[in-house]
Amino acid sequence: MNSKIKFLGEGNRLIIERGAKFKNTTLNFNGNNSLIVIGKSNRNATMSVNVWNDNTFFLGRNYSFNGTARFILSEQKNLFIGDDNMFSSGVVVRLADPHLIYDGTTRKRINSTKSVYVGDHIWIGQDVMILKGVEVGTGSILGAKSLVTKSLPSNVSAAGTPARVVRKNVFWARPSVHAYTEKETAESQKFPDERFVYTPEGSTAKHFAKIQEQLNNATSVEEKTDILTPYLDVTSKNRFFLPVPHEKKKRFLERIFRKGGKG
C-alpha cells in the first residue's frame, strides 16, 4: 500500500518473507551488492530503508510500526533487528555520522561507521534515535526522545539524551491501555507469567559480534543470505540476551576513565 522499491546499481538482493505487509514503505538500493531481508508479520511494516554498497539490513518477524521509521545504512555496515519489536513514530536508526571527522593533530579519521544490532521484543518509543555501534538486548524499553549512543542490556528501561538505564529488571507487553475499562485496568495490575523476562539460558555469548564476523567474512550476497535467513526462525527465547554489566567492574572502569581524563 503506497510502497516503493528502488533498485540502482548491481548485485543487490531483496528477500521478503511470504506474509509480510507494507504501508507507506520505501526500500532504496542506492549502490551495489547490498541485501535486505524482511520477515513476516500480521501488522504493516511502515519504514524507509536506505542501503548503499555492501550493506545488510535484516528485520525479523512480528514487528509493529506506529508511523514511519527511518533506517539509514552506510559504509558496508549492517543493521540487524530481531523479532516482535514495537516501533513508535519518528524512530531513526543510523550507522554513520555521516560526514568525515578528523583529528586535528594526526589528521586521522576518528568517526568510523559501525553496525547496529537490536534484539527481540524491544519497545522503541516515539522519536528515539539509535546511533552507530549500539547493541540493544532483548526485552528492553527505549523511552520517548531518547538518543541511544551506547549499548543496553536486556530487560531495562532507558531514557534521556544520551540514554541511560533508569530501571533494571522490567518488561513490557503489547496491549494498549488507551481504551481500557475499569475492569481491564484492574486485571492489568499483575502479569500472569514470565514470558518476557529474559535470562542467559540458551543464549550465546557475544552473539551479535559473531553475526558481524560472519557477515564481514562473507564474500557474496548469497553467503550473507545463508547467514541471515536462519534468524527468521527463533531457536531460543533468550538468543539475544545481553547481561547487565557487573557493577564493580563498571565502577572500576569509570574511575580509570575519570583519572585518565584529568591527565
N, C-alpha and C positions, 0 to 999 in steps of 0.2 A: 504494500500500500504506500504509494508516493515514495518509493525507494529506488535508488540508482546504484549501479555498479560501473566503475570506470576502469578500463584496462589500458595503461600505457606501458611501453617497454616490452620486454620479452622474458619468457621463462617463469611467469607468475602462475600461482595456483590458488583457486578458491574452492574450499570444501564446506558445503552446508549440509548438515545432517537432516534427513527427512523428518519433518515435524517442526522445523524452525519457522518462525513467523516474523515479519518485519513491518515496521511502520516508520515512515519518515527517516529512513536509514540510508546513508551513503557509504559505500565501500570504494575507496580510491587507491588503485595501484599506480603509483606515480613513478616507479622505477622498474628495476629488473630483479628477477629471482626471489620474489617475496611470496609468503604463504599466509593465508587467512583460513582458520578453521573455526567454525561456529556450530555449537551443539543445538539440540532441540529444546523447546520449552513450550508450555501451554500459554505463555504470555508473549507479547510482542517484544522484539529487540528494537530499541529506538536509539540509534547511535550514529556517530560519524567516525569512521576509521580511515586513517591515512597511513599507508605504508610506502616505503621508498625502495632502497636497494638492500636485498638480503635481510629483510625484516621478517619476523614471525609473530603473528597475532593469533592467540588461542582464547576462545570463550567457551566454557563448558556448558552444561545443561541447566535448565530450570531457573534461569535468571528472570529478573523483572526490572523494568525501567519506568520511572515516572518523569519523563522528559528526556531530551536528547543528551547522551553522554558523549564526550569527545575524547577519542583515543589517538594520540599523535606519536607515531613511532619514528625513530631516527637512526641513522648511522649504524646499520647492521645489527641492531639490538632487538630484544624480544619483549613482548607483553603477554603474560600468561595469567588468565583469570579462571578460577575453578568453577564449581557448581553452586547453584542455589544462592547466588549473590543478588542483593537488592540495591539498585542504584536510584537515588533520588534525582531531582532535577539539577542541572548545572554542573554535573561531575566532569572533571577533566583529569586525564592521566597523560603525562608527557615524559619522554625518556631523555630529553636534551634541553639545554638552556634557551634557545638552540644556537646562539651566535658564539663566536670564539672568544675565549678569555685567556690571557697570557700573564705569567709572572713578569713584573717589570724589570727584574734583575737578570733572571736566567733566560727570559724570552721563551720559556717552555709553556706549553698549553696546560692549564690547570682545571679545565671543566670538561672532563671526559663524559661521554654519553654512557648510560647504564640501563640495563634491563629492569623491568618491574615484574614482581610476582605476587599475585593475590590468591589466597587460599579459597576454601569453600565457606558458604553460609556467612557472608560478611555484609553488614548493613553500612552502606556508604551514603552519608547524609547529604543534604542539599548544599550545593556549591563547594563541595570538597575538591581539593586539588591534590593529586598524588604525584610526586616528582621522582626523578631518576634514582635508581638504586634501592628503592623501597621494597621490602617484603612484608606482607601482612598475613599473620597466622589465622587459621580457620576460627570462625565463631566470634570475631570481634566487631566493634561498633565504632565508626568514624563519625564524630559529631559534625553538625552543620558548620560550614565555612572553615573547616579545618584545613591547614596546609601541612600535608604529611611529607616530611623530609627524611625521616628515619624509620627503620623497620619496627614493627609492632608485633608482640606475641599474641597467642590465641586467648580468646575469652577475656578481652579487656575492652574498656571504653576509653577512647582517646579523643581529645578536643584541643582546639587552640591553634595559634599561629606563632611558632611552629607547634604542631600537635604533640601532646604529651599524654601519657596514661593518667587518667583521672580516677579510674576504678578498675580493680582486678577481680577475677572470678565472677564475671557476669555473662549472661547470654540473652539472646533476643528471639522473638517469634514473629511470624508474619502478620497475624490478624491485626487489622486497623481498628483503633478504638473510636474513631470519629462518630459512628452511629450506634455505639453501644447503648443498650438499655441498662437500667439499674441492676437487673439480674445478671446480665453479661459482665458488667463491671465487677460485681461480687464474685462471680465464678472465675474471673481472671486473676484473682489475688494470689493464687498459688498454681504453679505449672505442674502438670501431672507426672512428669518423668524427667530424665536427664539426657534426652536425645541430643541436646545442643551443648552439652558440656563435653569438651574435648580433652584427651589425655595422650600421653606418649605411646600408648598401646597400639601396635600396628603401624606406627609412623616410621619413617626412615630419616635418620639424621642428615641434615643439610640436603634435603630433598630438592629444594629449588636450585641449589648450586649444582646438583647432579644433572638436572634438566638443562641448565645453562651450559654445562660442559659438553653434554651430548649434542646440543644444537651447535655449539662452536665447532665441534669436530665433524659435523655433517658437511658433506661436500656437494649436496644437491637438495633441491626442494623435495624430491622423492624420499630421501633419507630423513629429512625433517618431518615429513608426513608420517612416516613409520614410527618416529619417536613420539609424536604428539597424539595421534588419533587414539591410542590405547587409554589416554587420560579422559576420554569421553565416558568411559565406564569406571565408576567409583569402585575401587577394590578394597578400600579401608575408610571407615568413618574418619579416622584420625590421620589420613595420609598427608595433610599439610599442616599438622600441628607444629606450632612454634612455642617453645617454653618461655616463661618469664625469666629474664636474666637473673642470675644469682646476685642477691643484694650486696653481699660482702665484696664480691668481685667487681660489681658495678661501682661501689663507693671507692674501692681502691684505684680503679682506673680513673675515676673523676678527680681524685686527689693528685694523681700523676699529671693529668692534663692541666689542672689548675697551677701546679708548680711549674710545669713547662711554660705555661702562658706568662708567668711572672718573669721568667728569664728573658 
